Amino acid sequence: MLIQTLLLQDAINKWIDDYDSSKLKLLKLSNVKWKHIEYLITLLYSFYRYIKTLSTTSGCTVHQVWQIYNNLFQHLENQYKEAEYEIEWKKSLTTAIEVAKKKFSIYYEQTKHVREEFYAIATILNSYIWMNTYNSKH
């Protein structure tokens, strides 16, 4: 939805400008708000990509759990570092990313205990990944 909105930015702005309503003009987004949309797309795209891929897969995906979690955690870390350079809306971005990491950690914690061994064995048995999962610096 955000990607479609961004693609239609010029058309949306023109429609609001051409429409003769003061209430509708209040809905026009500033350049900063459009930049927010661009950043949200960047932030959420990795999650979208994994969800889309896993939801269309008919085979087993348990062997990818740790790799996906690690990739997404690293993505959030990278976005957090990038958000620190934003002047106008840094605090709201970093706060949102911290909340996302906290929520994401709740799900990641569920891979421990008995499940941890299950995920580890599934990861090792994957001929594509093998033991490289454990060689990652992350």
C-alpha positions in Angstrom: 0.0 0.0 0.0 2.8 2.4 0.8 4.6 1.6 -2.4 1.5 2.3 -4.4 1.0 5.5 -2.5 4.5 6.6 -3.3 4.1 5.7 -6.9 0.9 7.9 -7.0 2.4 10.8 -5.1 2.2 13.3 -8.0 -1.3 12.2 -8.9 -2.4 12.5 -5.2 -0.9 15.9 -4.8 -2.5 17.1 -8.1 -5.9 15.8 -7.2 -5.8 17.5 -3.8 -4.5 20.8 -5.3 -7.2 20.7 -8.0 -10.1 19.8 -5.7 -11.7 22.9 -4.2 -12.1 21.9 -0.5 -10.3 23.3 2.5 -10.9 20.0 4.4 -9.3 18.0 1.6 -6.3 20.3 1.4 -5.5 19.4 5.1 -4.8 15.9 3.9 -1.9 17.0 1.6 1.3 15.5 2.8 4.4 17.6 3.3 7.8 16.6 1.7 8.9 15.4 5.2 5.8 13.1 5.4 6.5 11.7 1.9 10.1 11.0 3.1 8.5 9.2 6.1 6.7 6.9 3.6 9.9 6.2 1.7 11.7 5.3 4.9 8.8 3.1 6.1 9.0 1.2 2.8 12.7 0.7 3.3 12.1 -0.4 6.9 9.3 -2.8 6.2 10.3 -4.2 2.8 12.5 -7.0 4.2 9.7 -8.2 6.3 7.3 -8.1 3.4 9.8 -10.0 1.2 10.2 -12.9 3.8 6.4 -13.0 4.4 5.6 -13.1 0.7 8.3 -15.8 0.0 7.3 -18.0 3.0 3.6 -17.7 2.4 3.9 -18.9 -1.2 6.2 -21.8 -0.4 4.5 -25.2 -0.2 7.6 -27.0 1.2 9.1 -27.0 4.6 10.7 -23.8 5.8 11.7 -24.6 9.4 15.4 -24.8 8.4 15.3 -21.1 7.5 13.9 -19.7 10.8 17.2 -18.7 12.4 18.6 -17.3 9.2 15.5 -15.2 8.7 15.5 -14.0 12.3 19.2 -13.0 12.1 18.7 -11.2 8.8 15.7 -9.3 10.1 17.4 -8.4 13.3 20.4 -7.1 11.4 18.1 -5.2 9.1 16.5 -3.5 12.1 20.0 -2.7 13.5 21.1 -1.2 10.2 17.9 0.9 10.0 18.3 2.1 13.6 21.9 3.3 12.8 20.6 5.0 9.6 17.7 6.7 11.6 20.2 8.3 13.9 21.3 10.6 11.0 17.8 11.9 10.5 17.4 15.3 12.0 13.7 16.1 11.8 12.2 12.8 13.0 15.0 10.8 14.5 13.3 10.2 17.9 10.1 8.8 16.4 12.0 6.5 14.1 14.4 5.2 16.7 11.6 4.7 19.1 9.6 2.7 16.6 12.5 0.5 15.7 13.3 -0.2 19.3 9.7 -1.2 19.9 9.8 -3.4 16.7 13.0 -5.1 18.0 11.4 -5.7 21.4 8.3 -7.3 19.9 10.4 -9.3 17.4 12.5 -10.6 20.3 9.4 -12.1 21.9 8.9 -14.3 18.9 12.6 -15.1 18.7 12.7 -16.2 22.3 10.2 -18.9 21.3 12.9 -20.7 19.3 14.7 -21.6 22.5 14.5 -24.7 24.8 13.1 -27.8 23.1 12.5 -25.9 19.9 16.1 -24.7 19.8 17.3 -28.2 19.1 14.6 -28.8 16.5 15.6 -25.6 14.6 19.3 -26.3 14.9 18.9 -29.8 13.5 16.7 -28.5 10.7 19.2 -25.8 9.8 22.1 -28.2 9.8 20.2 -30.8 7.6 19.6 -28.1 5.0 22.1 -28.9 2.2 22.0 -25.3 1.1 22.9 -23.7 4.5 24.8 -26.5 6.2 27.0 -25.2 9.0 27.4 -21.8 7.5 24.7 -20.4 9.7 27.0 -20.7 12.7 29.9 -19.0 10.9 28.0 -15.7 10.6 29.4 -12.8 12.6 25.8 -11.9 13.5 
